[in-house]
Amino acid sequence: MYQDYLCAKDNNEARFAFVGGDDIVEYKYGIYSDKFEISNANLDIVAEKGISGLDSGYWYPFVINKQGWCTVFVVGLNAAGERVAGGGKYFYFYAHNPEEWNSIGHVMFTDDTFGPIYGEDGELKPIKVEALESKTKSGLYRLVNPYATHELVEKYAGMIECHSSHSHYLDIDASDIENVVITDAPIGISVGTEHIALANFEPGTLVDNKITFPKNGLAVGFFGGEADGYYDGNKNGRFAVELPCTLKVHALDAEGNPVDGAVVYAGETEGVTDANGDADVELFGVIGTKVYVTVSKDYMFWEGEADFTEGNTAYVNAELVEPDCTLTVRAFAGSEDEPVAVAEGDIYVNGQLMGKTDENGGAVITLEGVIGTTVSVAVMKDGLCGEYEADFTEGEQTWAMVMVTNPAHVITATITNKDNEPVEEAFVNAQNKSYITNDKGITTIILGEIAEDNIVKLSAYKGYGYGEAQVDLTGKTEAAVAIVLEEPACTLKVSVCDAEGEPVEGATVYVNGTEEITPENGTVAFTLEGVMGTKVAVSAYKDYMFWEGEADFTESQEAWIIAELKEPACTLTVKAINADYEPIAGAIVNVKGEEKETDETGTAVFTLEGVMGTKVAVSAYKDYMFWEGEADFTEGSEAWVFAELKNPDCTLSVKVVDADYEPVADAIVIANGVEATTAENGSANLEVGDVLGTVITVKVTKDGYKDAEVEADFTETMEANIMVTLTKSTTVGLSLAIIDANKNIKVYDLQGRRVEHPSVGNIYIVDGKKVRIIE
């Protein structure tokens, strides 16, 4: 007897095969839940009560949708019915249903099972293994493919094999932390021909997030070798399953917005936050400790501790901030060879006055939000100025050495939007230097050298708003300028087509409150204000066809959309009921070739394409009950149908013949209150109503024939065919009836025989019929 694997495949299917001798004429088998001894006594039971029908030399698949072991027995019988051969195999079924489990990430698994039994006592490295926890039983863990890889497989290639063609699971019940149990099951490892299973002889414990068992407390099973059985496992006491500690990080910026893509370091373990600013980091060996944690993105940073002293989960809210930068300024006049400190000089950074130099021409300024950038520095005193670009791209501290030697040209720039509102933190560019506006929309531009034509060109922007201006400084050293930021108009083209790609004329396209009707080529254009940097909703429709989507202006001022019109999917809800309006479960509903079965509420729901504006045929049936009708989508995309299932009218076909099997025309057939007359061929068809499951009486009459009654059987059919034979009535006649003077009556039949007077009244029996003589 053979088996391909000790455990079933992912679809819960297992297979067995066997080969028998020439003296065997019949095979019997039995499949039993649990492990039973492959003994003569059990084989004799299968020989007596087993199932026939198997043949030698074939693989036989079978499915069991319940977790646990089963035993398959096969016996062979000779011509005398005696058992002359027999065997058995054990199989295991995981019956894994993902809907019954929650992921807990991974566990750290250290093995100490089959290796020492084969003399391999070396310590194995812990490995990460996927783990689940039961939704219905807290503390019941399921390790997924814990033996998918193994150090000993690499060491003994070809001798030890990890079975990877389907999944293997190791269930550990730690719901009682002092009595941890391993469910007896195969582990997906074979050594030679022996398949390995694992259970426990003694209970384990769950302490400090780690599951362990006593030395020799595990049961390592061997199946498929010379002798199946269990041996002591965990000989070195190293078997362990460490549950994960979870660090939950929520990263925010200074404004409280979630930070996507921030890198989390906890010890040597790394994680990355998602779009919600969240990251779950698995940690091992940290229970009872505090862990140093850093979170960073670009120049933003946070550091702190995660506390695992009171549980296996720690929460961290990390507010990421950019570090303050330090700018050290030294301002000098004169020459580089003979510099003179400039005291009380006004210091401007990015166009904003930040302070004055001290008596040594120096100042130390703390700046926020400039890490990773360069800033414009200017020092001005007594109509002279100096400029410098300070670089914070490489660090948080830098110097600005400013020579105050050039005539100062001062431009005060005011930046507003189209509603004349000041724009804070707008960037203003002049002569390749950048300046930033304050909360009043103002920045001060200090220039030493300017172009020969005395024209200074300015540009300003924030977001998608942009504006330009120029200042003529001819004959002056100060000027003011106002720049209005405006977003560019965006252009949208929408081409409307059908499912075949052909342009649709007369479609309505709706964008930002504006409608356009497509011409013959199906394309319309829109000019849109204030949408730069956004996505704009677009819809198009004609008749029942529709399309909706978005135009993307986040990276361009132009967008082109192909709007393929389609009819919306329609929803049909069918409710199957009986004559008492009770729901009918298990009814089959057919709509456009698709069949569905109604649920316990009698309901089946269909999603239908291409039916908008039409009526759709619907039918439903169960057993002999039936209904058919229509669902109406002429005025909407949803329809409800109440299908009252009824048994159909039954049909009775009657053939009436005489004693010579000749058809009898014009016979009257009556069945279940329905009457019909036979045609020339003696046939009549009657719709006898809902008589399904019953037997009805059929009566046939015709003048000159004896009446006939038969039964029509509708217990298992809606159509019944019967033949009725009519026999002719016997002719009754009198030859003579004589009444004498004494009123005595003498009666003779047609054959001249006298009919004796009866004992009651004037009734005579003539040819078997009652005849009354009336004086």
Secondary structure, DSSP 8 states (H G I E B T S, - for coil): -EES-SB--TTSEEEEE----TT--EEEEEEEES-----HHHHHHHHHH-EE---TT-EEEEE--SSEEEEEEEEEE-TTS-EEEEEEEEEEE----GGGEEEEEEEEEE--SHHHHTT-------EEEEEEEESSSTTEEEEESTTSS-HHHHHTBTTEEE--SS--EEEEE-SSTTSBEE--EEEEEEETTEEEEEEESS-BEEETTEEE--TT-EEEEEESSSS-EEEEE-TTS--EEE--EEEEEEEE-TTS-B-TT-EEEETTEEEE--TTSEEEEEE-S-TTSEEEEEEEETTEEEEEEEE-SS-SEEEEEEE-B---EEEEEEEEEE-SSSEEE-TT-EEEETTEEEEE--TTSEEEEEESS-TTSEEEEEEEETTEEEEEEEE-SS-SEEEEEEE--EE-EEEEEEEEETTS-B-TT-EEEETTEEEE--TTSEEEEEESS--TT-EEEEEEEETTEEEEEEEE-TT-SEEEEEEEEB---EEEEEEEE-TTS-B-TT-EEEETTEEEE--TT-EEEEEESS-TTSEEEEEEEETTEEEEEEEE-SS-SEEEEEEE-B---EEEEEEEE-TT--B-TT-EEEETTEEEE--TTSEEEEEESS-TTSEEEEEEEETTEEEEEEEE-SS-SEEEEEEE-B---EEEEEEEE-TTS-B-TT-EEEETTEEEE--TTSEEEEEEES-TT-EEEEEEE-TTB--EEEEEE-SS-SEEEEEEE--B-----EEEEEE-TT--EEEEETTS-EE---SSTTEEEETTEEEE---
